[in-house]
Amino acid sequence: MAKKEKVLIGRVEIVDFPKLELIGIEAKIDTGAYSTALHCHKIWVEEIEGKEVLHFDILDPDHPEYSEKIFTSIDFGQKKVKSSNGRKEKRYIIKTKIKLAGKTYLTDVSLTDRQKMKYPVLIGRKLLKNGYLIDVSKIKIN
């Protein structure tokens, strides 16, 4: 059986979230994080016709890719995630497609406030184990 060739990426890469109409967004590659996180300006749940519906507004109004569009999902969950400051917080999790270095995957993405972070997207080990090598001396290889 032939080994699958790994794709070389840098510590920051450009990613797409096609289902979320988000193309060409900078993402920090973080092997210390388990999952992928996406910055949302607003996140809320409301009951509509007896079903819980998740609403979220991606990025901040001052981000060049901000669209003011409110996305919704009825297929979501919640999970406790350890944040960068070491505290556990409950986050909403959605399944969506992400494209990284020419490969597209269906993956879990946690929605969180990353306003104080440099990059609106964080890519963790769960996605990186699909065959990526990281060269931390490089930024945006692909």
A tleap script that builds the chain and sets N, CA, C and O, in Angstrom:
source leaprc.protein.ff14SB
mol = sequence {
  NMET ALA LYS LYS GLU LYS VAL LEU ILE GLY
  ARG VAL GLU ILE VAL ASP PHE PRO LYS LEU
  GLU LEU ILE GLY ILE GLU ALA LYS ILE ASP
  THR GLY ALA TYR SER THR ALA LEU HIE CYS
  HIE LYS ILE TRP VAL GLU GLU ILE GLU GLY
  LYS GLU VAL LEU HIE PHE ASP ILE LEU ASP
  PRO ASP HIE PRO GLU TYR SER GLU LYS ILE
  PHE THR SER ILE ASP PHE GLY GLN LYS LYS
  VAL LYS SER SER ASN GLY ARG LYS GLU LYS
  ARG TYR ILE ILE LYS THR LYS ILE LYS LEU
  ALA GLY LYS THR TYR LEU THR ASP VAL SER
  LEU THR ASP ARG GLN LYS MET LYS TYR PRO
  VAL LEU ILE GLY ARG LYS LEU LEU LYS ASN
  GLY TYR LEU ILE ASP VAL SER LYS ILE LYS
  ILE CASN
}
set mol.1.N position { 0.841 -1.176 0.000 }
set mol.1.CA position { 0.000 0.000 0.000 }
set mol.1.C position { 0.889 1.243 0.000 }
set mol.1.O position { 1.780 1.359 0.842 }
set mol.2.N position { 0.664 2.172 -0.926 }
set mol.2.CA position { 1.473 3.376 -1.045 }
set mol.2.C position { 1.068 4.386 0.028 }
set mol.2.O position { -0.107 4.528 0.368 }
set mol.3.N position { 2.073 5.075 0.545 }
set mol.3.CA position { 1.794 6.109 1.530 }
set mol.3.C position { 1.242 7.346 0.834 }
set mol.3.O position { 1.696 7.729 -0.244 }
set mol.4.N position { 0.258 7.956 1.470 }
set mol.4.CA position { -0.333 9.167 0.954 }
set mol.4.C position { 0.661 10.317 1.153 }
set mol.4.O position { 1.184 10.509 2.250 }
set mol.5.N position { 0.914 11.074 0.093 }
set mol.5.CA position { 1.857 12.181 0.195 }
set mol.5.C position { 1.248 13.312 1.013 }
set mol.5.O position { 0.084 13.669 0.831 }
set mol.6.N position { 2.045 13.866 1.911 }
set mol.6.CA position { 1.569 14.939 2.779 }
set mol.6.C position { 1.735 16.290 2.086 }
set mol.6.O position { 2.643 16.481 1.277 }
set mol.7.N position { 0.847 17.214 2.415 }
set mol.7.CA position { 0.853 18.548 1.841 }
set mol.7.C position { 1.545 19.489 2.824 }
set mol.7.O position { 1.216 19.516 4.010 }
set mol.8.N position { 2.504 20.257 2.319 }
set mol.8.CA position { 3.242 21.212 3.144 }
set mol.8.C position { 2.465 22.518 3.232 }
set mol.8.O position { 2.082 23.096 2.215 }
set mol.9.N position { 2.237 22.975 4.462 }
set mol.9.CA position { 1.565 24.259 4.691 }
set mol.9.C position { 2.384 25.085 5.670 }
set mol.9.O position { 3.245 24.555 6.372 }
set mol.10.N position { 2.114 26.377 5.714 }
set mol.10.CA position { 2.801 27.282 6.626 }
set mol.10.C position { 2.022 27.494 7.901 }
set mol.10.O position { 0.993 26.856 8.125 }
set mol.11.N position { 2.511 28.391 8.739 }
set mol.11.CA position { 1.828 28.631 10.022 }
set mol.11.C position { 0.562 29.465 9.861 }
set mol.11.O position { -0.266 29.528 10.770 }
set mol.12.N position { 0.414 30.104 8.703 }
set mol.12.CA position { -0.810 30.821 8.349 }
set mol.12.C position { -1.153 30.409 6.920 }
set mol.12.O position { -0.286 30.403 6.047 }
set mol.13.N position { -2.404 30.068 6.687 }
set mol.13.CA position { -2.841 29.661 5.354 }
set mol.13.C position { -4.156 30.349 5.014 }
set mol.13.O position { -4.848 30.876 5.886 }
set mol.14.N position { -4.481 30.330 3.736 }
set mol.14.CA position { -5.759 30.856 3.262 }
set mol.14.C position { -6.725 29.678 3.140 }
set mol.14.O position { -6.391 28.654 2.544 }
set mol.15.N position { -7.925 29.830 3.709 }
set mol.15.CA position { -8.927 28.766 3.665 }
set mol.15.C position { -10.233 29.306 3.094 }
set mol.15.O position { -10.480 30.512 3.079 }
set mol.16.N position { -11.057 28.380 2.628 }
set mol.16.CA position { -12.404 28.706 2.158 }
set mol.16.C position { -13.413 27.889 2.940 }
set mol.16.O position { -13.156 26.736 3.286 }
set mol.17.N position { -14.554 28.485 3.215 }
set mol.17.CA position { -15.710 27.794 3.770 }
set mol.17.C position { -16.832 27.971 2.743 }
set mol.17.O position { -17.656 28.875 2.881 }
set mol.18.N position { -16.871 27.111 1.708 }
set mol.18.CA position { -17.818 27.322 0.605 }
set mol.18.C position { -19.286 27.409 1.022 }
set mol.18.O position { -20.021 28.243 0.493 }
set mol.19.N position { -19.726 26.571 1.954 }
set mol.19.CA position { -21.134 26.595 2.380 }
set mol.19.C position { -21.483 27.871 3.144 }
set mol.19.O position { -22.649 28.254 3.236 }
set mol.20.N position { -20.456 28.523 3.689 }
set mol.20.CA position { -20.667 29.758 4.444 }
set mol.20.C position { -20.329 30.995 3.607 }
set mol.20.O position { -20.289 32.115 4.115 }
set mol.21.N position { -20.088 30.765 2.310 }
set mol.21.CA position { -19.780 31.856 1.378 }
set mol.21.C position { -18.580 32.678 1.834 }
set mol.21.O position { -18.536 33.891 1.628 }
set mol.22.N position { -17.622 32.024 2.445 }
set mol.22.CA position { -16.432 32.683 2.977 }
set mol.22.C position { -15.223 32.149 2.217 }
set mol.22.O position { -14.841 30.992 2.388 }
set mol.23.N position { -14.628 32.984 1.387 }
set mol.23.CA position { -13.542 32.570 0.503 }
set mol.23.C position { -12.310 33.430 0.786 }
set mol.23.O position { -12.407 34.648 0.935 }
set mol.24.N position { -11.154 32.774 0.857 }
set mol.24.CA position { -9.890 33.506 0.994 }
set mol.24.C position { -9.661 34.124 2.362 }
set mol.24.O position { -9.209 35.265 2.453 }
set mol.25.N position { -9.962 33.398 3.420 }
set mol.25.CA position { -9.808 33.904 4.784 }
set mol.25.C position { -8.514 33.372 5.392 }
set mol.25.O position { -8.188 32.196 5.235 }
set mol.26.N position { -7.784 34.230 6.079 }
set mol.26.CA position { -6.554 33.804 6.742 }
set mol.26.C position { -6.875 32.939 7.956 }
set mol.26.O position { -7.782 33.236 8.734 }
set mol.27.N position { -6.108 31.865 8.095 }
set mol.27.CA position { -6.294 30.944 9.216 }
set mol.27.C position { -4.944 30.649 9.853 }
set mol.27.O position { -3.949 30.432 9.162 }
set mol.28.N position { -4.926 30.646 11.165 }
set mol.28.CA position { -3.726 30.273 11.908 }
set mol.28.C position { -3.719 28.754 12.057 }
set mol.28.O position { -4.716 28.154 12.458 }
set mol.29.N position { -2.586 28.143 11.731 }
set mol.29.CA position { -2.425 26.704 11.887 }
set mol.29.C position { -1.888 26.478 13.296 }
set mol.29.O position { -0.842 27.018 13.657 }
set mol.30.N position { -2.599 25.683 14.094 }
set mol.30.CA position { -2.256 25.541 15.506 }
set mol.30.C position { -2.304 24.074 15.929 }
set mol.30.O position { -3.378 23.529 16.182 }
set mol.31.N position { -1.140 23.444 16.002 }
set mol.31.CA position { -1.088 22.034 16.402 }
set mol.31.C position { -1.387 21.857 17.895 }
set mol.31.O position { -1.574 20.730 18.355 }
set mol.32.N position { -1.434 22.931 18.637 }
set mol.32.CA position { -1.788 22.868 20.049 }
set mol.32.C position { -3.289 22.815 20.271 }
set mol.32.O position { -3.756 22.444 21.348 }
set mol.33.N position { -4.037 23.188 19.249 }
set mol.33.CA position { -5.503 23.167 19.330 }
set mol.33.C position { -6.005 21.863 18.738 }
set mol.33.O position { -5.403 21.330 17.806 }
set mol.34.N position { -7.099 21.348 19.268 }
set mol.34.CA position { -7.654 20.115 18.737 }
set mol.34.C position { -8.547 20.383 17.526 }
set mol.34.O position { -8.417 19.721 16.496 }
set mol.35.N position { -9.445 21.345 17.652 }
set mol.35.CA position { -10.447 21.536 16.606 }
set mol.35.C position { -10.289 22.869 15.884 }
set mol.35.O position { -9.436 23.688 16.226 }
set mol.36.N position { -11.131 23.059 14.881 }
set mol.36.CA position { -11.153 24.284 14.087 }
set mol.36.C position { -12.162 25.245 14.702 }
set mol.36.O position { -13.243 24.846 15.134 }
set mol.37.N position { -11.784 26.518 14.733 }
set mol.37.CA position { -12.657 27.541 15.299 }
set mol.37.C position { -12.818 28.684 14.299 }
set mol.37.O position { -11.882 29.030 13.578 }
set mol.38.N position { -14.014 29.263 14.268 }
set mol.38.CA position { -14.343 30.361 13.366 }
set mol.38.C position { -14.909 31.508 14.182 }
set mol.38.O position { -15.769 31.315 15.042 }
set mol.39.N position { -14.409 32.715 13.896 }
set mol.39.CA position { -14.884 33.890 14.618 }
set mol.39.C position { -16.285 34.285 14.153 }
set mol.39.O position { -16.552 34.405 12.957 }
set mol.40.N position { -17.159 34.481 15.117 }
set mol.40.CA position { -18.509 34.969 14.840 }
set mol.40.C position { -18.763 36.207 15.688 }
set mol.40.O position { -18.416 36.259 16.868 }
set mol.41.N position { -19.370 37.188 15.063 }
set mol.41.CA position { -19.698 38.456 15.715 }
set mol.41.C position { -20.868 38.281 16.681 }
set mol.41.O position { -20.864 38.811 17.792 }
set mol.42.N position { -21.860 37.529 16.233 }
set mol.42.CA position { -23.044 37.251 17.065 }
set mol.42.C position { -23.409 35.786 16.904 }
set mol.42.O position { -23.316 35.231 15.809 }
set mol.43.N position { -23.825 35.160 18.003 }
set mol.43.CA position { -24.271 33.769 17.977 }
set mol.43.C position { -25.468 33.673 18.924 }
set mol.43.O position { -25.380 34.082 20.082 }
set mol.44.N position { -26.582 33.134 18.432 }
set mol.44.CA position { -27.720 32.946 19.316 }
set mol.44.C position { -28.602 31.807 18.804 }
set mol.44.O position { -28.556 31.435 17.632 }
set mol.45.N position { -29.396 31.275 19.713 }
set mol.45.CA position { -30.321 30.190 19.397 }
set mol.45.C position { -31.718 30.659 19.740 }
set mol.45.O position { -31.942 31.297 20.769 }
set mol.46.N position { -32.666 30.331 18.855 }
set mol.46.CA position { -34.064 30.616 19.161 }
set mol.46.C position { -34.915 29.441 18.701 }
set mol.46.O position { -34.537 28.685 17.806 }
set mol.47.N position { -36.048 29.312 19.321 }
set mol.47.CA position { -36.961 28.231 18.959 }
set mol.47.C position { -37.912 28.734 17.887 }
set mol.47.O position { -38.578 29.756 18.052 }
set mol.48.N position { -37.962 27.993 16.781 }
set mol.48.CA position { -38.864 28.336 15.680 }
set mol.48.C position { -39.654 27.074 15.339 }
set mol.48.O position { -39.080 26.043 14.990 }
set mol.49.N position { -40.962 27.173 15.444 }
set mol.49.CA position { -41.865 26.053 15.165 }
set mol.49.C position { -41.439 24.781 15.899 }
set mol.49.O position { -41.450 23.687 15.334 }
set mol.50.N position { -41.067 24.946 17.155 }
set mol.50.CA position { -40.722 23.812 18.002 }
set mol.50.C position { -39.311 23.269 17.837 }
set mol.50.O position { -38.948 22.291 18.490 }
set mol.51.N position { -38.514 23.884 16.980 }
set mol.51.CA position { -37.135 23.432 16.771 }
set mol.51.C position { -36.162 24.535 17.152 }
set mol.51.O position { -36.414 25.716 16.916 }
set mol.52.N position { -35.040 24.129 17.748 }
set mol.52.CA position { -33.986 25.096 18.043 }
set mol.52.C position { -33.210 25.409 16.768 }
set mol.52.O position { -32.789 24.508 16.043 }
set mol.53.N position { -33.031 26.693 16.512 }
set mol.53.CA position { -32.315 27.143 15.321 }
set mol.53.C position { -31.143 28.016 15.777 }
set mol.53.O position { -31.316 28.980 16.524 }
set mol.54.N position { -29.946 27.651 15.308 }
set mol.54.CA position { -28.738 28.411 15.608 }
set mol.54.C position { -28.587 29.501 14.558 }
set mol.54.O position { -28.701 29.240 13.360 }
set mol.55.N position { -28.329 30.721 15.012 }
set mol.55.CA position { -28.080 31.868 14.131 }
set mol.55.C position { -26.668 32.358 14.424 }
set mol.55.O position { -26.252 32.415 15.581 }
set mol.56.N position { -25.933 32.711 13.373 }
set mol.56.CA position { -24.587 33.259 13.594 }
set mol.56.C position { -24.195 34.211 12.478 }
set mol.56.O position { -24.572 34.042 11.319 }
set mol.57.N position { -23.431 35.210 12.867 }
set mol.57.CA position { -22.978 36.289 12.007 }
set mol.57.C position { -21.457 36.183 11.955 }
set mol.57.O position { -20.792 36.431 12.962 }
set mol.58.N position { -20.897 35.823 10.810 }
set mol.58.CA position { -19.471 35.523 10.688 }
set mol.58.C position { -18.648 36.805 10.548 }
set mol.58.O position { -19.048 37.741 9.855 }
set mol.59.N position { -17.505 36.830 11.210 }
set mol.59.CA position { -16.531 37.930 11.189 }
set mol.59.C position { -17.090 39.169 11.885 }
set mol.59.O position { -18.165 39.121 12.483 }
set mol.60.N position { -16.357 40.274 11.805 }
set mol.60.CA position { -16.749 41.538 12.421 }
set mol.60.C position { -17.092 42.546 11.340 }
set mol.60.O position { -16.605 42.430 10.216 }
set mol.61.N position { -17.920 43.531 11.655 }
set mol.61.CA position { -18.283 44.543 10.652 }
set mol.61.C position { -17.077 45.271 10.033 }
set mol.61.O position { -17.177 45.765 8.909 }
set mol.62.N position { -15.957 45.346 10.735 }
set mol.62.CA position { -14.803 46.041 10.165 }
set mol.62.C position { -13.893 45.126 9.329 }
set mol.62.O position { -12.905 45.600 8.767 }
set mol.63.N position { -14.206 43.829 9.238 }
set mol.63.CA position { -13.418 42.897 8.423 }
set mol.63.C position { -13.825 43.062 6.954 }
set mol.63.O position { -15.014 43.173 6.659 }
set mol.64.N position { -12.854 43.079 6.027 }
set mol.64.CA position { -13.183 43.289 4.609 }
set mol.64.C position { -14.120 42.241 4.010 }
set mol.64.O position { -14.804 42.528 3.028 }
set mol.65.N position { -14.168 41.045 4.570 }
set mol.65.CA position { -15.035 39.983 4.048 }
set mol.65.C position { -16.385 39.898 4.764 }
set mol.65.O position { -17.184 39.007 4.476 }
set mol.66.N position { -16.645 40.828 5.704 }
set mol.66.CA position { -17.903 40.812 6.446 }
set mol.66.C position { -19.071 41.087 5.497 }
set mol.66.O position { -19.004 42.002 4.676 }
set mol.67.N position { -20.148 40.289 5.612 }
set mol.67.CA position { -21.252 40.439 4.658 }
set mol.67.C position { -22.591 40.810 5.299 }
set mol.67.O position { -23.565 41.037 4.581 }
set mol.68.N position { -22.662 40.876 6.604 }
set mol.68.CA position { -23.902 41.151 7.336 }
set mol.68.C position { -24.910 40.005 7.228 }
set mol.68.O position { -26.000 40.101 7.793 }
set mol.69.N position { -24.576 38.931 6.521 }
set mol.69.CA position { -25.505 37.817 6.357 }
set mol.69.C position { -25.559 36.997 7.644 }
set mol.69.O position { -24.530 36.679 8.240 }
set mol.70.N position { -26.764 36.666 8.052 }
set mol.70.CA position { -26.974 35.812 9.205 }
set mol.70.C position { -27.194 34.393 8.685 }
set mol.70.O position { -28.106 34.146 7.896 }
set mol.71.N position { -26.353 33.471 9.132 }
set mol.71.CA position { -26.470 32.070 8.753 }
set mol.71.C position { -27.278 31.344 9.815 }
set mol.71.O position { -27.287 31.743 10.979 }
set mol.72.N position { -27.954 30.282 9.414 }
set mol.72.CA position { -28.736 29.490 10.355 }
set mol.72.C position { -28.422 28.015 10.178 }
set mol.72.O position { -27.981 27.579 9.114 }
set mol.73.N position { -28.656 27.256 11.238 }
set mol.73.CA position { -28.469 25.811 11.185 }
set mol.73.C position { -29.382 25.154 12.207 }
set mol.73.O position { -29.543 25.645 13.324 }
set mol.74.N position { -29.974 24.038 11.808 }
set mol.74.CA position { -30.721 23.231 12.773 }
set mol.74.C position { -29.913 21.994 13.142 }
set mol.74.O position { -30.276 21.251 14.055 }
set mol.75.N position { -28.820 21.784 12.427 }
set mol.75.CA position { -27.930 20.643 12.671 }
set mol.75.C position { -26.672 21.157 13.377 }
set mol.75.O position { -25.651 21.422 12.743 }
set mol.76.N position { -26.767 21.289 14.683 }
set mol.76.CA position { -25.653 21.815 15.468 }
set mol.76.C position { -25.624 21.139 16.825 }
set mol.76.O position { -26.588 20.493 17.235 }
set mol.77.N position { -24.516 21.295 17.508 }
set mol.77.CA position { -24.389 20.754 18.856 }
set mol.77.C position { -23.649 21.738 19.736 }
set mol.77.O position { -23.311 22.845 19.315 }
set mol.78.N position { -23.407 21.321 20.952 }
set mol.78.CA position { -22.624 22.124 21.880 }
set mol.78.C position { -21.578 21.238 22.511 }
set mol.78.O position { -21.796 20.046 22.726 }
set mol.79.N position { -20.431 21.842 22.806 }
set mol.79.CA position { -19.340 21.084 23.385 }
set mol.79.C position { -18.498 22.026 24.237 }
set mol.79.O position { -18.359 23.210 23.929 }
set mol.80.N position { -17.936 21.474 25.322 }
set mol.80.CA position { -17.004 22.268 26.116 }
set mol.80.C position { -15.640 22.209 25.449 }
set mol.80.O position { -15.129 21.131 25.145 }
set mol.81.N position { -15.054 23.386 25.225 }
set mol.81.CA position { -13.765 23.506 24.550 }
set mol.81.C position { -12.843 24.318 25.435 }
set mol.81.O position { -13.248 25.333 26.000 }
set mol.82.N position { -11.596 23.869 25.556 }
set mol.82.CA position { -10.615 24.638 26.312 }
set mol.82.C position { -10.088 25.747 25.407 }
set mol.82.O position { -9.511 25.473 24.354 }
set mol.83.N position { -10.287 26.993 25.816 }
set mol.83.CA position { -9.865 28.129 24.997 }
set mol.83.C position { -8.375 28.404 25.183 }
set mol.83.O position { -7.705 27.761 25.990 }
set mol.84.N position { -7.875 29.372 24.421 }
set mol.84.CA position { -6.443 29.691 24.457 }
set mol.84.C position { -5.975 30.168 25.827 }
set mol.84.O position { -4.793 30.063 26.155 }
set mol.85.N position { -6.902 30.693 26.629 }
set mol.85.CA position { -6.511 31.144 27.973 }
set mol.85.C position { -6.612 30.033 29.015 }
set mol.85.O position { -6.400 30.267 30.205 }
set mol.86.N position { -6.938 28.817 28.557 }
set mol.86.CA position { -6.985 27.663 29.453 }
set mol.86.C position { -8.332 27.404 30.098 }
set mol.86.O position { -8.504 26.396 30.783 }
set mol.87.N position { -9.288 28.295 29.894 }
set mol.87.CA position { -10.615 28.117 30.478 }
set mol.87.C position { -11.492 27.280 29.557 }
set mol.87.O position { -11.381 27.356 28.333 }
set mol.88.N position { -12.365 26.482 30.162 }
set mol.88.CA position { -13.327 25.713 29.364 }
set mol.88.C position { -14.552 26.579 29.138 }
set mol.88.O position { -15.074 27.213 30.055 }
set mol.89.N position { -14.996 26.587 27.883 }
set mol.89.CA position { -16.205 27.331 27.548 }
set mol.89.C position { -17.089 26.471 26.661 }
set mol.89.O position { -16.593 25.654 25.885 }
set mol.90.N position { -18.389 26.652 26.776 }
set mol.90.CA position { -19.336 25.908 25.959 }
set mol.90.C position { -19.465 26.629 24.621 }
set mol.90.O position { -19.733 27.830 24.575 }
set mol.91.N position { -19.273 25.883 23.532 }
set mol.91.CA position { -19.353 26.467 22.192 }
set mol.91.C position { -20.340 25.695 21.337 }
set mol.91.O position { -20.557 24.498 21.524 }
set mol.92.N position { -20.928 26.412 20.398 }
set mol.92.CA position { -21.771 25.770 19.399 }
set mol.92.C position { -20.854 25.208 18.319 }
set mol.92.O position { -19.867 25.832 17.929 }
set mol.93.N position { -21.207 24.007 17.844 }
set mol.93.CA position { -20.419 23.305 16.834 }
set mol.93.C position { -21.319 23.033 15.631 }
set mol.93.O position { -22.436 22.534 15.770 }
set mol.94.N position { -20.807 23.372 14.448 }
set mol.94.CA position { -21.518 23.051 13.211 }
set mol.94.C position { -20.620 22.170 12.344 }
set mol.94.O position { -19.401 22.153 12.515 }
set mol.95.N position { -21.227 21.449 11.424 }
set mol.95.CA position { -20.473 20.700 10.420 }
set mol.95.C position { -20.529 21.514 9.133 }
set mol.95.O position { -21.605 21.917 8.691 }
set mol.96.N position { -19.370 21.750 8.539 }
set mol.96.CA position { -19.335 22.483 7.282 }
set mol.96.C position { -18.101 22.083 6.494 }
set mol.96.O position { -17.188 21.459 7.034 }
set mol.97.N position { -18.074 22.439 5.231 }
set mol.97.CA position { -16.920 22.135 4.391 }
set mol.97.C position { -15.869 23.225 4.533 }
set mol.97.O position { -16.183 24.411 4.635 }
set mol.98.N position { -14.610 22.792 4.538 }
set mol.98.CA position { -13.475 23.713 4.567 }
set mol.98.C position { -12.486 23.268 3.503 }
set mol.98.O position { -12.261 22.074 3.309 }
set mol.99.N position { -11.902 24.235 2.822 }
set mol.99.CA position { -10.886 23.939 1.817 }
set mol.99.C position { -9.565 24.515 2.302 }
set mol.99.O position { -9.441 25.717 2.538 }
set mol.100.N position { -8.580 23.634 2.445 }
set mol.100.CA position { -7.243 24.014 2.905 }
set mol.100.C position { -6.223 23.396 1.961 }
set mol.100.O position { -6.185 22.176 1.802 }
set mol.101.N position { -5.399 24.224 1.335 }
set mol.101.CA position { -4.325 23.770 0.450 }
set mol.101.C position { -4.831 22.817 -0.630 }
set mol.101.O position { -4.221 21.781 -0.893 }
set mol.102.N position { -5.942 23.176 -1.246 }
set mol.102.CA position { -6.452 22.404 -2.359 }
set mol.102.C position { -7.278 21.185 -1.991 }
set mol.102.O position { -7.804 20.521 -2.883 }
set mol.103.N position { -7.411 20.869 -0.719 }
set mol.103.CA position { -8.208 19.719 -0.277 }
set mol.103.C position { -9.444 20.227 0.466 }
set mol.103.O position { -9.374 21.177 1.246 }
set mol.104.N position { -10.567 19.573 0.206 }
set mol.104.CA position { -11.808 19.965 0.867 }
set mol.104.C position { -12.279 18.839 1.789 }
set mol.104.O position { -12.262 17.665 1.418 }
set mol.105.N position { -12.697 19.218 2.989 }
set mol.105.CA position { -13.155 18.262 3.997 }
set mol.105.C position { -14.443 18.762 4.639 }
set mol.105.O position { -14.668 19.968 4.746 }
set mol.106.N position { -15.280 17.829 5.060 }
set mol.106.CA position { -16.418 18.138 5.911 }
set mol.106.C position { -15.891 18.001 7.339 }
set mol.106.O position { -15.389 16.941 7.712 }
set mol.107.N position { -16.000 19.048 8.128 }
set mol.107.CA position { -15.404 19.030 9.459 }
set mol.107.C position { -16.268 19.764 10.466 }
set mol.107.O position { -17.137 20.555 10.099 }
set mol.108.N position { -16.021 19.494 11.740 }
set mol.108.CA position { -16.669 20.228 12.825 }
set mol.108.C position { -15.946 21.556 13.014 }
set mol.108.O position { -14.716 21.614 12.998 }
set mol.109.N position { -16.720 22.618 13.192 }
set mol.109.CA position { -16.168 23.944 13.419 }
set mol.109.C position { -16.871 24.542 14.624 }
set mol.109.O position { -18.100 24.577 14.682 }
set mol.110.N position { -16.079 25.017 15.597 }
set mol.110.CA position { -16.690 25.689 16.741 }
set mol.110.C position { -16.821 27.175 16.425 }
set mol.110.O position { -15.931 27.782 15.830 }
set mol.111.N position { -17.941 27.740 16.832 }
set mol.111.CA position { -18.209 29.163 16.622 }
set mol.111.C position { -17.892 29.891 17.912 }
set mol.111.O position { -18.396 29.535 18.977 }
set mol.112.N position { -17.053 30.916 17.813 }
set mol.112.CA position { -16.602 31.593 19.022 }
set mol.112.C position { -16.207 33.030 18.712 }
set mol.112.O position { -16.061 33.412 17.551 }
set mol.113.N position { -16.041 33.808 19.754 }
set mol.113.CA position { -15.589 35.192 19.611 }
set mol.113.C position { -14.065 35.210 19.589 }
set mol.113.O position { -13.427 35.015 20.623 }
set mol.114.N position { -13.481 35.442 18.421 }
set mol.114.CA position { -12.028 35.543 18.256 }
set mol.114.C position { -11.634 36.978 17.929 }
set mol.114.O position { -10.592 37.209 17.316 }
set mol.115.N position { -12.449 37.932 18.328 }
set mol.115.CA position { -12.227 39.339 17.989 }
set mol.115.C position { -10.854 39.837 18.425 }
set mol.115.O position { -10.235 40.642 17.729 }
set mol.116.N position { -10.380 39.368 19.560 }
set mol.116.CA position { -9.086 39.838 20.074 }
set mol.116.C position { -7.911 39.065 19.481 }
set mol.116.O position { -6.755 39.374 19.767 }
set mol.117.N position { -8.204 38.069 18.663 }
set mol.117.CA position { -7.160 37.265 18.037 }
set mol.117.C position { -6.782 37.867 16.681 }
set mol.117.O position { -7.584 38.554 16.048 }
set mol.118.N position { -5.567 37.599 16.255 }
set mol.118.CA position { -5.082 38.158 14.990 }
set mol.118.C position { -5.792 37.552 13.782 }
set mol.118.O position { -6.037 38.241 12.792 }
set mol.119.N position { -6.125 36.256 13.866 }
set mol.119.CA position { -6.737 35.558 12.739 }
set mol.119.C position { -8.137 35.098 13.100 }
set mol.119.O position { -8.359 34.611 14.208 }
set mol.120.N position { -9.097 35.245 12.171 }
set mol.120.CA position { -10.478 34.860 12.476 }
set mol.120.C position { -10.729 33.356 12.469 }
set mol.120.O position { -11.776 32.897 12.925 }
set mol.121.N position { -9.765 32.585 11.949 }
set mol.121.CA position { -9.924 31.130 11.882 }
set mol.121.C position { -8.708 30.462 12.501 }
set mol.121.O position { -7.574 30.902 12.306 }
set mol.122.N position { -8.955 29.406 13.242 }
set mol.122.CA position { -7.888 28.593 13.824 }
set mol.122.C position { -8.107 27.163 13.336 }
set mol.122.O position { -9.206 26.620 13.451 }
set mol.123.N position { -7.055 26.560 12.793 }
set mol.123.CA position { -7.135 25.181 12.306 }
set mol.123.C position { -6.374 24.291 13.284 }
set mol.123.O position { -5.192 24.517 13.544 }
set mol.124.N position { -7.047 23.283 13.822 }
set mol.124.CA position { -6.446 22.403 14.815 }
set mol.124.C position { -6.080 21.030 14.269 }
set mol.124.O position { -6.241 20.746 13.083 }
set mol.125.N position { -5.585 20.191 15.167 }
set mol.125.CA position { -5.065 18.859 14.815 }
set mol.125.C position { -6.087 17.945 14.154 }
set mol.125.O position { -5.731 17.137 13.296 }
set mol.126.N position { -7.337 18.062 14.540 }
set mol.126.CA position { -8.357 17.162 13.998 }
set mol.126.C position { -8.399 17.240 12.469 }
set mol.126.O position { -8.568 16.216 11.807 }
set mol.127.N position { -8.251 18.425 11.908 }
set mol.127.CA position { -8.216 18.595 10.458 }
set mol.127.C position { -6.817 18.332 9.903 }
set mol.127.O position { -6.676 17.749 8.829 }
set mol.128.N position { -5.799 18.752 10.618 }
set mol.128.CA position { -4.414 18.625 10.140 }
set mol.128.C position { -3.963 17.179 9.991 }
set mol.128.O position { -3.062 16.893 9.201 }
set mol.129.N position { -4.571 16.266 10.734 }
set mol.129.CA position { -4.158 14.857 10.662 }
set mol.129.C position { -4.518 14.221 9.324 }
set mol.129.O position { -4.148 13.075 9.067 }
set mol.130.N position { -5.233 14.947 8.473 }
set mol.130.CA position { -5.613 14.446 7.155 }
set mol.130.C position { -4.469 14.504 6.141 }
set mol.130.O position { -4.706 14.354 4.942 }
set mol.131.N position { -3.247 14.716 6.595 }
set mol.131.CA position { -2.119 14.637 5.678 }
set mol.131.C position { -1.392 15.943 5.447 }
set mol.131.O position { -0.970 16.223 4.325 }
set mol.132.N position { -1.236 16.741 6.478 }
set mol.132.CA position { -0.527 18.013 6.346 }
set mol.132.C position { 0.768 18.000 7.156 }
set mol.132.O position { 0.839 17.407 8.232 }
set mol.133.N position { 1.786 18.665 6.619 }
set mol.133.CA position { 3.028 18.955 7.328 }
set mol.133.C position { 3.116 20.464 7.457 }
set mol.133.O position { 2.804 21.188 6.512 }
set mol.134.N position { 3.536 20.943 8.615 }
set mol.134.CA position { 3.594 22.380 8.851 }
set mol.134.C position { 5.041 22.837 8.921 }
set mol.134.O position { 5.840 22.297 9.685 }
set mol.135.N position { 5.369 23.844 8.111 }
set mol.135.CA position { 6.675 24.496 8.154 }
set mol.135.C position { 6.440 25.838 8.856 }
set mol.135.O position { 5.949 26.788 8.246 }
set mol.136.N position { 6.794 25.905 10.140 }
set mol.136.CA position { 6.493 27.111 10.923 }
set mol.136.C position { 7.318 28.311 10.502 }
set mol.136.O position { 7.024 29.434 10.913 }
set mol.137.N position { 8.335 28.101 9.701 }
set mol.137.CA position { 9.138 29.245 9.220 }
set mol.137.C position { 8.474 29.914 8.015 }
set mol.137.O position { 8.930 30.961 7.556 }
set mol.138.N position { 7.417 29.319 7.515 }
set mol.138.CA position { 6.737 29.848 6.327 }
set mol.138.C position { 5.340 30.336 6.667 }
set mol.138.O position { 4.665 29.812 7.553 }
set mol.139.N position { 4.935 31.356 5.933 }
set mol.139.CA position { 3.573 31.850 6.028 }
set mol.139.C position { 2.947 31.725 4.635 }
set mol.139.O position { 3.547 32.129 3.639 }
set mol.140.N position { 1.759 31.172 4.575 }
set mol.140.CA position { 0.982 31.036 3.346 }
set mol.140.C position { 1.766 30.382 2.221 }
set mol.140.O position { 2.086 31.019 1.218 }
set mol.141.N position { 2.065 29.127 2.398 }
set mol.141.CA position { 2.759 28.364 1.364 }
set mol.141.C position { 1.821 28.133 0.182 }
set mol.141.O position { 2.231 28.241 -0.973 }
set mol.142.N position { 0.578 27.820 0.473 }
set mol.142.CA position { -0.377 27.478 -0.591 }
set mol.142.C position { -1.272 28.635 -0.932 }
set mol.142.O position { -2.131 28.514 -1.806 }
savepdb mol mol.pdb
quit
